[in-house]
Amino acid sequence: MPMPRTRVSTLIDTRVWVLALRAPALPADSPLADAANRAAELASTCIDRDLVLFTPQLVAEIHHVAMSRVRPRPLATAVVDYLSGLLSLRNARLRAATRRDVADALALSTQSGIHIWDYLVVLPWRGRVDRIVSMDPHYRHPHFAQIASLENPLGIWRSEGQPLP
């Protein structure tokens, strides 16, 4: 009898999703085109193969960055359609933070100096996430290494708010 297929549980962080969203709109000569195309390919592969994990904090960050920080500003309906499409996937999972997650996020953020929202993206999935895909160097902290492996296939390390190359 064949073994059931086990999917990897993957949490893709904000900037990777936003780059994937922007990929089709970027001109080929844009300095971000290569990274955005690789992000789109990565997202597509994860959607096809993995359980794709979200938290309300992650959804809010993707929406915020796509709507207010990325230029040219995409149409609001395109961003909402993108997020709605992701969340409606059969292999997408959404998990809210518990009181314990929020308390732990407050404590860990205070201890490390890392923004609380980075913890609120990940902590609801502790014990259930296999890998985090991010370009945010905050996720290199041992707090996150105890939760899941970190991958950055784009090879660019930038925190939210730092300009991309």
TAQUIJO-V700737 format. One record per residue. N is the residue number from 1. RES is the residue in three letters. SS is DSSP state (helix for helix, strand for strand, loop for the rest). PSI is psi in whole degrees, 0 to 359 (* if undefined). Layout:
# TAQUIJO-V700737
n->N res->RES ss->SS psi->PSI
n->N res->RES ss->SS psi->PSI
This chain:
# TAQUIJO-V700737
n->1 res->MET ss->loop psi->128
n->2 res->PRO ss->loop psi->148
n->3 res->MET ss->loop psi->143
n->4 res->PRO ss->loop psi->145
n->5 res->ARG ss->loop psi->130
n->6 res->THR ss->loop psi->124
n->7 res->ARG ss->loop psi->147
n->8 res->VAL ss->loop psi->138
n->9 res->SER ss->strand psi->117
n->10 res->THR ss->strand psi->130
n->11 res->LEU ss->strand psi->116
n->12 res->ILE ss->strand psi->128
n->13 res->ASP ss->loop psi->168
n->14 res->THR ss->helix psi->301
n->15 res->ARG ss->helix psi->327
n->16 res->VAL ss->helix psi->315
n->17 res->TRP ss->helix psi->318
n->18 res->VAL ss->helix psi->320
n->19 res->LEU ss->helix psi->318
n->20 res->ALA ss->helix psi->319
n->21 res->LEU ss->helix psi->320
n->22 res->ARG ss->helix psi->340
n->23 res->ALA ss->helix psi->311
n->24 res->PRO ss->helix psi->337
n->25 res->ALA ss->helix psi->349
n->26 res->LEU ss->loop psi->134
n->27 res->PRO ss->loop psi->152
n->28 res->ALA ss->loop psi->331
n->29 res->ASP ss->loop psi->5
n->30 res->SER ss->loop psi->141
n->31 res->PRO ss->loop psi->341
n->32 res->LEU ss->loop psi->354
n->33 res->ALA ss->helix psi->314
n->34 res->ASP ss->helix psi->311
n->35 res->ALA ss->helix psi->320
n->36 res->ALA ss->helix psi->318
n->37 res->ASN ss->helix psi->321
n->38 res->ARG ss->helix psi->323
n->39 res->ALA ss->helix psi->318
n->40 res->ALA ss->helix psi->319
n->41 res->GLU ss->helix psi->317
n->42 res->LEU ss->helix psi->312
n->43 res->ALA ss->helix psi->317
n->44 res->SER ss->helix psi->316
n->45 res->THR ss->helix psi->316
n->46 res->CYS ss->helix psi->319
n->47 res->ILE ss->helix psi->320
n->48 res->ASP ss->helix psi->330
n->49 res->ARG ss->helix psi->327
n->50 res->ASP ss->loop psi->169
n->51 res->LEU ss->strand psi->127
n->52 res->VAL ss->strand psi->121
n->53 res->LEU ss->strand psi->140
n->54 res->PHE ss->strand psi->155
n->55 res->THR ss->loop psi->160
n->56 res->PRO ss->helix psi->325
n->57 res->GLN ss->helix psi->316
n->58 res->LEU ss->helix psi->315
n->59 res->VAL ss->helix psi->317
n->60 res->ALA ss->helix psi->320
n->61 res->GLU ss->helix psi->315
n->62 res->ILE ss->helix psi->313
n->63 res->HIS ss->helix psi->312
n->64 res->HIS ss->helix psi->311
n->65 res->VAL ss->helix psi->317
n->66 res->ALA ss->helix psi->327
n->67 res->MET ss->helix psi->327
n->68 res->SER ss->helix psi->340
n->69 res->ARG ss->helix psi->341
n->70 res->VAL ss->loop psi->133
n->71 res->ARG ss->loop psi->140
n->72 res->PRO ss->loop psi->146
n->73 res->ARG ss->loop psi->121
n->74 res->PRO ss->loop psi->162
n->75 res->LEU ss->loop psi->141
n->76 res->ALA ss->helix psi->321
n->77 res->THR ss->helix psi->327
n->78 res->ALA ss->helix psi->320
n->79 res->VAL ss->helix psi->314
n->80 res->VAL ss->helix psi->318
n->81 res->ASP ss->helix psi->319
n->82 res->TYR ss->helix psi->308
n->83 res->LEU ss->helix psi->317
n->84 res->SER ss->helix psi->319
n->85 res->GLY ss->helix psi->317
n->86 res->LEU ss->helix psi->313
n->87 res->LEU ss->helix psi->340
n->88 res->SER ss->loop psi->356
n->89 res->LEU ss->loop psi->143
n->90 res->ARG ss->loop psi->330
n->91 res->ASN ss->loop psi->15
n->92 res->ALA ss->strand psi->141
n->93 res->ARG ss->strand psi->138
n->94 res->LEU ss->strand psi->129
n->95 res->ARG ss->loop psi->128
n->96 res->ALA ss->loop psi->159
n->97 res->ALA ss->loop psi->140
n->98 res->THR ss->loop psi->173
n->99 res->ARG ss->helix psi->320
n->100 res->ARG ss->helix psi->317
n->101 res->ASP ss->helix psi->317
n->102 res->VAL ss->helix psi->316
n->103 res->ALA ss->helix psi->316
n->104 res->ASP ss->helix psi->321
n->105 res->ALA ss->helix psi->318
n->106 res->LEU ss->helix psi->313
n->107 res->ALA ss->helix psi->314
n->108 res->LEU ss->helix psi->322
n->109 res->SER ss->helix psi->317
n->110 res->THR ss->helix psi->319
n->111 res->GLN ss->helix psi->318
n->112 res->SER ss->helix psi->336
n->113 res->GLY ss->loop psi->5
n->114 res->ILE ss->loop psi->141
n->115 res->HIS ss->loop psi->141
n->116 res->ILE ss->helix psi->327
n->117 res->TRP ss->helix psi->333
n->118 res->ASP ss->helix psi->321
n->119 res->TYR ss->helix psi->321
n->120 res->LEU ss->helix psi->340
n->121 res->VAL ss->helix psi->323
n->122 res->VAL ss->helix psi->318
n->123 res->LEU ss->helix psi->324
n->124 res->PRO ss->helix psi->342
n->125 res->TRP ss->helix psi->3
n->126 res->ARG ss->loop psi->139
n->127 res->GLY ss->loop psi->353
n->128 res->ARG ss->loop psi->355
n->129 res->VAL ss->loop psi->135
n->130 res->ASP ss->loop psi->321
n->131 res->ARG ss->strand psi->149
n->132 res->ILE ss->strand psi->128
n->133 res->VAL ss->strand psi->116
n->134 res->SER ss->loop psi->158
n->135 res->MET ss->loop psi->7
n->136 res->ASP ss->loop psi->118
n->137 res->PRO ss->helix psi->343
n->138 res->HIS ss->helix psi->330
n->139 res->TYR ss->helix psi->356
n->140 res->ARG ss->helix psi->348
n->141 res->HIS ss->loop psi->144
n->142 res->PRO ss->helix psi->332
n->143 res->HIS ss->helix psi->318
n->144 res->PHE ss->helix psi->328
n->145 res->ALA ss->helix psi->334
n->146 res->GLN ss->loop psi->343
n->147 res->ILE ss->loop psi->316
n->148 res->ALA ss->loop psi->164
n->149 res->SER ss->strand psi->153
n->150 res->LEU ss->strand psi->133
n->151 res->GLU ss->strand psi->141
n->152 res->ASN ss->loop psi->80
n->153 res->PRO ss->loop psi->349
n->154 res->LEU ss->loop psi->338
n->155 res->GLY ss->loop psi->15
n->156 res->ILE ss->loop psi->125
n->157 res->TRP ss->loop psi->108
n->158 res->ARG ss->loop psi->134
n->159 res->SER ss->loop psi->160
n->160 res->GLU ss->loop psi->135
n->161 res->GLY ss->loop psi->338
n->162 res->GLN ss->loop psi->139
n->163 res->PRO ss->loop psi->146
n->164 res->LEU ss->loop psi->154
n->165 res->PRO ss->loop psi->*
